[in-house]
Each structure stands twice: as structure tokens, then as C-alpha cells.
Amino acid sequence: MRKNFDYKVENNSFKIEKFSKYINTHNCPVLTMDLSDLNIFDTLKFMVLCSACHYKKYPEGKLKCYISSDDIKSFISTFTTGNLELV
């Protein structure tokens, strides 16, 4: 398992405002996030909101998201988010 993430989301720190502040204060056109602690619904919600937030600042950027299961990966892949890469 990869341990070097730019941004890690844990169940007790699930806040889009915190992520938005991170985006605005860091130079991160490519950002690797660990969402493996979230359940499928929180993962989906966070990824879609983060994708939009990141896209506003970096239209050509990429979010690389580590998630916990292939079930989540197949569920999320149905959404069109061009700047997301699931790892």
C-alpha cells in the first residue's frame, strides 16, 4: 500500500472546506489523495466535490485517489469526472 499521499482523508476529518483551503494554499496541479478510510457514499461525495474544487483552480490538473475496494472503484467510475484517476 502506498503511504506517501499529498492529502489523507479520515472519517473524523471529512470536510470539503478543509480540502478547499488546502487547494487554495498549495501548488498542487497533481494531487494524490487517500480516501481508503471512507465508506462508499462518503468516498463518492468527497471525490465529486473535490474534483469540482480542484478543477476550478487547475482545469488541466489531476486528482489521483486511492480508494479501499474495487466495488467503490466500479461504482464511482460511472460518474464523468475527467480530472480523477482511481488507484
C-alpha contacts under 8 A as a table, 3 or more apart, distances in Angstrom:
res1	aa1	res2	aa2	distance
2	R	5	F	7.61
5	F	8	K	6.43
5	F	32	T	5.41
5	F	33	M	5.66
5	F	34	D	6.36
6	D	31	L	6.12
6	D	32	T	5.25
6	D	33	M	5.99
7	Y	31	L	7.48
7	Y	32	T	6.41
7	Y	33	M	4.70
7	Y	34	D	6.42
8	K	33	M	5.52
8	K	34	D	4.65
8	K	35	L	6.52
9	V	13	S	6.25
9	V	14	F	6.16
9	V	33	M	7.45
9	V	34	D	6.09
9	V	35	L	5.46
9	V	36	S	7.92
9	V	37	D	7.06
9	V	38	L	7.64
10	E	13	S	5.26
10	E	14	F	6.26
10	E	35	L	7.20
10	E	37	D	5.46
10	E	38	L	6.69
11	N	14	F	5.63
11	N	37	D	6.11
11	N	38	L	5.79
15	K	18	K	5.42
15	K	19	F	6.77
16	I	19	F	5.06
16	I	20	S	6.10
16	I	46	F	7.00
16	I	49	L	7.22
16	I	50	C	7.07
17	E	20	S	4.99
17	E	21	K	6.18
18	K	21	K	5.20
18	K	22	Y	6.29
19	F	22	Y	4.96
19	F	23	I	6.27
19	F	50	C	7.24
20	S	23	I	5.12
20	S	24	N	6.26
20	S	50	C	7.66
20	S	53	C	6.47
20	S	54	H	7.87
21	K	24	N	5.11
21	K	25	T	6.17
22	Y	25	T	5.29
22	Y	26	H	5.99
23	I	26	H	5.53
23	I	27	N	7.31
23	I	28	C	6.88
23	I	53	C	7.88
23	I	54	H	6.70
23	I	57	K	7.85
24	N	27	N	7.93
24	N	57	K	7.94
28	C	31	L	5.60
29	P	58	Y	5.71
29	P	60	E	7.59
29	P	61	G	4.59
29	P	62	K	6.34
30	V	61	G	5.58
30	V	62	K	4.78
30	V	63	L	5.90
30	V	64	K	7.43
31	L	62	K	6.46
31	L	63	L	4.99
31	L	64	K	6.03
32	T	63	L	5.97
32	T	64	K	4.56
32	T	65	C	5.86
32	T	66	Y	7.59
33	M	63	L	7.26
33	M	64	K	6.11
33	M	65	C	4.83
33	M	66	Y	6.11
34	D	37	D	7.84
34	D	65	C	5.93
34	D	66	Y	4.81
34	D	67	I	6.57
35	L	38	L	5.76
35	L	43	T	6.47
35	L	65	C	6.66
35	L	66	Y	5.81
35	L	67	I	5.19
35	L	68	S	7.29
36	S	39	N	7.95
36	S	66	Y	6.32
36	S	67	I	4.46
36	S	68	S	4.39
37	D	68	S	7.29
38	L	41	F	7.97
38	L	42	D	5.80
38	L	43	T	5.56
39	N	42	D	5.46
39	N	43	T	5.94
40	I	43	T	5.09
40	I	44	L	6.15
40	I	72	I	5.77
41	F	44	L	5.18
41	F	45	K	6.15
42	D	45	K	5.06
42	D	46	F	5.90
43	T	46	F	5.22
43	T	47	M	5.95
43	T	67	I	7.88
44	L	47	M	5.24
44	L	48	V	6.18
44	L	76	I	6.33
45	K	48	V	5.48
45	K	49	L	6.23
46	F	49	L	5.26
46	F	50	C	5.80
47	M	50	C	5.10
47	M	51	S	5.82
48	V	51	S	5.11
48	V	52	A	6.42
48	V	81	T	7.43
49	L	52	A	5.30
49	L	53	C	6.23
50	C	53	C	4.97
50	C	54	H	5.89
51	S	54	H	5.24
51	S	55	Y	5.93
51	S	63	L	7.09
51	S	81	T	6.95
51	S	83	N	6.65
51	S	84	L	6.77
52	A	55	Y	5.07
52	A	56	K	6.34
53	C	56	K	5.47
53	C	57	K	7.16
54	H	57	K	5.59
54	H	58	Y	5.87
54	H	59	P	7.63
54	H	61	G	7.53
54	H	63	L	7.77
55	Y	58	Y	4.85
55	Y	59	P	4.57
55	Y	60	E	7.42
55	Y	61	G	6.80
55	Y	83	N	7.20
56	K	59	P	6.12
58	Y	61	G	4.81
59	P	83	N	7.99
60	E	83	N	7.49
61	G	83	N	6.31
62	K	83	N	4.70
62	K	84	L	5.93
62	K	85	E	7.12
63	L	83	N	5.92
63	L	84	L	4.85
63	L	85	E	6.03
64	K	84	L	6.00
64	K	85	E	4.68
64	K	86	L	5.91
64	K	87	V	6.63
65	C	84	L	7.17
65	C	85	E	6.12
65	C	86	L	5.00
65	C	87	V	5.78
66	Y	86	L	6.14
66	Y	87	V	4.84
67	I	72	I	7.29
67	I	73	K	7.25
67	I	86	L	7.15
67	I	87	V	6.79
68	S	72	I	7.34
69	S	72	I	5.47
69	S	73	K	6.48
70	D	73	K	4.77
70	D	74	S	6.12
71	D	74	S	5.30
71	D	75	F	6.22
72	I	75	F	5.09
72	I	76	I	6.03
73	K	76	I	5.31
73	K	77	S	5.98
73	K	86	L	6.86
74	S	77	S	5.20
74	S	78	T	7.08
75	F	78	T	6.05
76	I	79	F	5.76
77	S	80	T	7.36
81	T	84	L	5.78
